[in-house]
Amino acid sequence: MFNPAFIEEAAKKLAEVIPPGFAELPEEGKKQLQLNLQRALERLEMVSREEFEVQKAVLAKTRAKLEALEARVNELERQVDL
């Protein structure tokens, strides 16, 4: 889930790109926009950068182990063929 600071920052950035008339939304409208943005992001099933980096490291470690195992199997197959 996204932290509130991220949602608030995203809402501010969104407010900067919408037409000037919308910038004068009442506070309740801004809160509703923030809630809608949060819901939309949650439906996208996105992960935080930190979660992504952790999974990227796990994948790299797994890939290295797989490559080592493949090399070991190739070596064992080569020995059997001799």
SVG drawing of the C-alpha trace seen along z (x, -y; Angstrom):
<svg xmlns="http://www.w3.org/2000/svg" viewBox="-16 -29 52 71">
<polyline fill="none" stroke="black" stroke-width="0.4" points="0.0,0.0 1.2,-3.6 2.0,-5.9 -0.1,-9.0 2.9,-11.3 3.2,-9.7 -0.5,-10.1 -0.4,-13.7 2.6,-14.5 0.9,-12.8 -2.3,-14.8 -0.3,-18.0 1.5,-17.2 -1.8,-16.3 -3.3,-19.6 -0.4,-21.4 -1.3,-20.0 -5.1,-20.4 -6.7,-23.5 -6.7,-26.7 -10.4,-26.6 -10.0,-23.3 -7.2,-24.6 -9.9,-26.5 -11.6,-23.4 -12.9,-23.5 -10.9,-21.5 -13.5,-18.8 -13.0,-18.4 -9.3,-18.2 -9.7,-15.4 -12.1,-13.6 -9.6,-13.8 -6.9,-12.5 -9.1,-9.5 -9.9,-8.7 -6.3,-8.9 -5.4,-6.5 -8.1,-4.0 -7.0,-4.1 -3.3,-3.5 -4.3,-0.6 -6.3,1.0 -3.1,1.0 -1.5,3.3 1.7,1.3 4.6,1.8 6.8,-0.8 10.3,-1.3 11.7,0.3 9.6,3.4 10.7,3.5 14.3,3.2 14.0,6.1 12.4,8.3 15.0,7.3 17.8,8.4 16.0,11.7 15.6,12.4 19.3,11.6 20.4,14.0 18.0,16.7 19.3,16.2 23.0,16.6 22.1,19.8 20.3,21.1 23.3,20.4 25.6,22.1 23.4,25.1 23.2,25.2 27.0,25.1 27.2,27.9 24.8,30.1 26.7,29.5 29.9,30.4 28.4,33.6 26.9,34.5 30.3,34.0 31.9,36.3 29.3,39.0 29.9,38.8 33.7,39.4"/>
</svg>
